[in-house]
Amino acid sequence: MFISNKHITLPAPDTIVWKYLDLSKFLDLLLCRQLFMSRSDKFEDQYEGTFSEPTFEELKKISENNPEFLDNYKTHRKKVVISSWHINEYESYAMWQIFTKNNEGLAIQSTVGRVQKALDLEKCYEQHIGEVKYIDYKKEYIPFDNNFFPFLFKRKSFQYEREVRIIADLTQQNIEIDEGVKANVDINLLIEKIYIHPKSENWYKNLVIKLMNQLGFDFSIEKSDLESDILI
């Protein structure tokens, strides 16, 4: 489902999204037919799932007579898993640089609607999708009337990510989460197109195509706009 609140932007189902990843993670996705979702407190940003200063001051007042109130939020971060996607009509040079190495890697192009339908989460727990809002954590307020809201706000320093998130709360599942979990996914529905790193060598491109064919997949492989021939 989509989170509905005046503070949250709801991406339209046809919104184009991307996931940039290396070949090993891509093959793991194809072989296991499962999408890795990271535990929320394992991201590089230590502020993940926390609150801005104005919100935290309000929470401290609420918790004066209930010290466990804030502790529950800290524990909750360990039970929330996230799959992050980049919103962009076009591929991003910056995302290639950040998420791939040695001119190798791939980008999956999909849409918010396809990702939502491809994930098989409803059988076990509720699925939430929302676009991340980038705010000033010293001045702006993060609502806390929904347990998922803290995971849909980030500091302005990260606004280049243009992120949409699929979020799941596994609190009721009684499972131990290490780095994250793998969620069953319909691969053919999830992936609309594949882009191979624009600076990769021909042998690498051929390897990716060969591996996909051997695994029985026939995704549309697009030529990167970043490797287009210069027209004079």
SVG drawing of the C-alpha trace seen along z (x, -y; Angstrom):
<svg xmlns="http://www.w3.org/2000/svg" viewBox="-4 -25 42 47">
<polyline fill="none" stroke="black" stroke-width="0.4" points="0.0,0.0 1.0,-3.6 1.4,-5.7 -1.2,-8.5 -0.3,-11.7 0.1,-15.4 3.7,-15.2 4.5,-12.3 4.8,-12.4 3.1,-9.5 4.9,-8.4 2.6,-7.6 2.6,-3.9 4.2,-4.9 7.1,-6.7 10.4,-5.4 12.8,-4.1 16.3,-2.6 18.5,-0.3 22.2,-0.3 24.2,2.8 27.2,4.9 27.1,8.2 27.3,10.4 24.2,8.8 22.4,8.9 23.1,12.6 22.0,13.2 18.7,11.5 18.2,13.7 19.2,17.0 17.3,16.6 14.4,14.6 14.5,12.6 15.1,8.9 17.5,7.9 16.0,5.5 18.5,3.9 17.9,3.5 17.2,-0.2 19.9,-0.8 22.6,0.7 22.6,-2.1 25.6,-4.4 23.5,-7.4 23.3,-6.9 20.2,-9.2 18.1,-6.5 14.9,-6.0 15.6,-8.7 13.9,-12.1 14.8,-15.7 15.6,-17.9 12.1,-19.6 10.4,-16.2 12.9,-14.7 12.3,-17.5 8.5,-16.8 9.1,-13.1 11.3,-13.7 8.4,-15.6 6.0,-12.8 8.4,-10.2 9.1,-12.0 6.7,-9.7 7.3,-6.8 11.1,-6.2 10.4,-3.1 8.7,-5.3 12.0,-6.3 13.6,-2.9 10.8,-1.4 11.7,-3.6 15.4,-2.5 14.5,1.1 12.0,0.6 14.8,-0.3 16.2,3.2 12.9,4.7 12.3,2.5 13.8,3.4 14.0,1.2 14.6,1.6 15.8,-1.7 15.2,-2.9 16.3,-6.0 13.7,-8.2 14.7,-9.5 13.3,-9.6 16.9,-9.0 19.9,-7.1 22.2,-8.9 25.9,-9.3 26.2,-10.1 24.5,-6.8 26.8,-4.8 29.8,-6.4 28.4,-5.8 27.0,-2.2 29.4,-0.5 33.1,-0.1 35.8,0.5 33.4,-0.5 31.4,2.6 27.8,3.0 24.2,2.9 21.1,0.7 17.6,2.1 14.9,-0.1 11.4,0.4 8.4,-1.6 7.0,-2.1 3.9,-0.1 6.0,2.8 8.1,3.0 5.1,2.9 3.3,5.7 6.5,7.8 7.1,8.0 5.4,10.8 5.1,9.1 1.4,9.0 1.3,12.6 3.4,11.9 3.5,8.2 2.2,4.9 4.0,3.2 4.5,-0.5 5.9,-2.7 6.8,-6.3 9.1,-9.0 11.8,-10.2 11.5,-13.8 14.8,-15.7 14.7,-18.2 16.7,-20.3 17.0,-18.1 17.7,-21.1 14.6,-23.0 12.0,-20.9 9.5,-18.5 9.0,-14.8 5.6,-13.4 5.4,-10.3 1.8,-9.3 2.9,-6.5 5.7,-4.1 7.0,-4.3 7.4,-8.1 10.9,-8.3 12.1,-6.1 10.7,-8.5 12.7,-11.5 16.5,-12.2 18.8,-15.1 19.2,-17.5 22.8,-16.3 21.3,-13.1 18.8,-14.8 20.8,-13.8 19.6,-10.2 16.0,-11.1 14.9,-8.0 11.7,-6.0 11.5,-3.3 9.7,0.0 9.4,0.5 8.4,3.5 8.0,3.8 8.9,7.3 8.3,6.7 5.5,9.3 7.5,12.0 9.6,13.1 12.7,13.4 16.3,12.3 17.5,9.9 21.2,9.6 22.1,7.3 18.6,7.6 16.2,10.1 15.4,11.3 11.8,10.9 10.3,13.1 9.9,11.2 8.6,11.8 11.7,11.1 10.1,10.7 7.6,8.2 10.2,6.3 12.7,5.7 11.5,3.7 14.9,3.0 18.6,3.6 21.4,1.1 25.0,2.2 27.7,-0.2 28.4,-2.7 32.1,-2.4 32.3,1.4 34.3,3.4 32.7,5.5 33.7,8.8 31.8,7.7 28.7,6.8 28.8,10.2 29.3,11.9 26.2,10.3 24.1,11.2 25.4,14.8 24.7,15.3 21.2,14.0 20.5,16.3 21.8,19.3 19.5,18.5 16.6,18.3 16.0,14.6 15.5,12.4 15.3,8.9 15.5,5.9 19.1,4.6 19.3,0.9 22.3,-1.0 23.3,-3.6 22.8,-7.3 26.1,-7.9 27.9,-5.9 26.1,-7.4 28.3,-8.4 29.1,-12.1 27.3,-13.7 29.2,-16.6"/>
</svg>
